[in-house]
Amino acid sequence: MKKRLLITVPAIVILIASIVASIFLINIKPDTSQVSTAKKVADYTDPAIVYIYNGVSVEWTYYGTGDSYYDDLLYNFFQGIGTVDQFGAQGSGFVINENGYIVTNAHVVEYSKLDDQDLADMSLAYYADQFSSYLTSIGIEETYDNAYDFLWSYMGWLNVDRSLIVVLPGSEIADVQQIDSKIMFNGEIKSYGAPTGEGKDVAIVKIEADNLPTLSLANSDEVQLQDSVWAFGFPAAAESSALSPDAALVVSVTSGNISAVDKRSTQGAAILQMDAAITHGSSGGPIVKADGEVIGISTFGGDTVNGQEVQGFNFIVPSNTIKEFVSQSGGSNEEGAVDKLYKEGLNLYWGGYYKDALSKFEAVQRLFPEHSEIDKLIENSQKKSSESKTLWSNYKTAFISYDAVAAVAIGLLLLFTFKGKKPSKKKGGIAETEPAREKGITSPVSSKDDDSNSESEASSKSNDDYIGE
C-alpha cells in the first residue's frame, strides 16, 4: 500500500490544485479600480442623453392702413424681417426605455401644449419689439406699446405650426428643422405635468426607435445630504461662435453635491437642491448618482442677483415624481439589451481585455449603429487588441468539463489506493474446516487420535492372534 500512496497522493494533489486553479481563473473579474467614479458615471450615462428642440412657426399677413405713409412703413419692415416667425425652446432629456420613452421638463416642451392664439401673441410681441427698433433706426421714436398696438391693428396670423424634435447625442447636424430619421425623431408628448412654478415640471416624450441606450430611475427618497451627483445635458452656455455647429450636440457634465433634501415647491411638490452648475439648455437633463442611477432632472436655478445667475443653488425634480408620469405615459423604465452589452464592454475595456471588449462593442453596433460612443470604442479596442489580456471565463465550459474528468480520476485513484486484496482460499485450511464439522467428520486432530487408536487396536489384535496360535 505504501508503494501505491507514493504514486497516487502526488497525482491527487496535482488534480485538486488544477481544479482550484480553474475555478479561480473562470471567476476573475476585470479590475476597473484605476478608473474614477466620475469617468464611469460619465461613460455609462452619455449615450442616453438627448437634445430636445420644441419649435414654433407662425405665418403672418398684414393689411393696408389706408395711408400710404404707414403702408410703406409696413412694407419696408416686412421686406426686411419676413412674414414667418420661427422660434423655439431647447432643452435636454434622457431615455428610460429602449423603445423610445424619454424624460424631460414640462417647460422644455411647453410650446407643444399651448394653443395657437397664445403662440401668435408671443410672435406678435417679437414683431413689436423689432418694429420699435426699426422705427428708431429710421429716426422715428416710438414706444414698444405703441408699436405693438399698431401691428396688432394691421397684422393677422394665418397659420401656427409646432415641431417637437429629439436628437441623439454626438450627432452632426446643420439644422434641427431638417429631420434625419437615423439621428433625429419627431416626438409625441405622452404625459405632461406643468411648467416651472405651476406644478410638477415633468413630461414624458415618445419617439419611434428601438434598442436605444437607457438610464435607470433611482429611489429619490434614499438621497442624502452631500451625496455626490453629476448633472448631464446640453447647456446653452456651452455653445460658442468659436465652436463647430455640431459641438452643441456634445453632452456636457458638471459635478456637485446634494445640498438640501426637504424642500418643496410653492405647489407642495418635493424638490432636491444641489450645487452642480446648470443653466438654460440643461433643463430636463438627468442628475446621476455614483452608481449610475438617476435621482431626478434639472428644473430651475435660484433667483438672479443683479440680473446675473448665481450658481450653487440649483433644483431637481426627484425621480419618484418622475415615476408618476412614467406610469401615466403607458411606458416603463427598463434596461435594454444594448445597455448590458455596452456596460460589459466598458468594464472589459477598462480591465485591459480589449479583444473581448471589442466583441461586446460590435454587438452594440449591430443592435444600434447610431450609438454615440461605439465607433470610437471599437477603434480604440482594435488598436489595443495586441495588448489584450486573456479572459479565462470564456473557457468556462472547457474548465468545467476538465474539472469533472479530474474529479472522476481522483475518485478512481482513491479507490485504487485504499482497496486491498482478498485472502485466497486453500484446501484443508480454516475455510474448509467448518463444512467438515457440519458433515460430522472429525477434525484433523481427532482423526489423528483415532488413527493412533486404530493402530493400537490393530496391534493388539495382531498380538492376540499371534498368542492364540
Buried (B, 14 or more C-beta within 10 A) or exposed (E): EEEBEEEBEEEBEEBEEBBEEBEEBBEBEBEBEEBEEEEBBBBBBBBBBBBBBBBBBBBBEBEEBEEEEEBEBBEEBBEEBEBEBBBBBBBBBBBBBBBBBBBBBBBBBBBBBBEBEEBBEBBBEEBBEBBBEBBEEEEEEEEEEEBBEBBEEBBEBEEBEBBBBBBBBBBEBEEBBEBBEEBBBBBBBBBBBBBBEBBBBBBBBBBEBEBBBBBBBBEBEEBEEEBBBBBBBBBBEBBEEEEEEEEBBBBBBBBBEBBBBEEEBEEEBBBBBBBBBBBBBBBBBBBBBEEBBBBBBBBBBEEEEEEEBEBEBBBBBBBBBBBEBBEBBEBEBEBBBBBEBBBBBBBBBBBBBBBBBBBBBBBBBEBBEBBBBBBEBBEBBBEBEEEBBEBBBBBEEEBEEBBEEBEEEBEEBEEEBEEEEEEEEEEEEEEEEEEBEEEEEEEEEEEEEEEEEEEEEEEEEEEEEEEEE
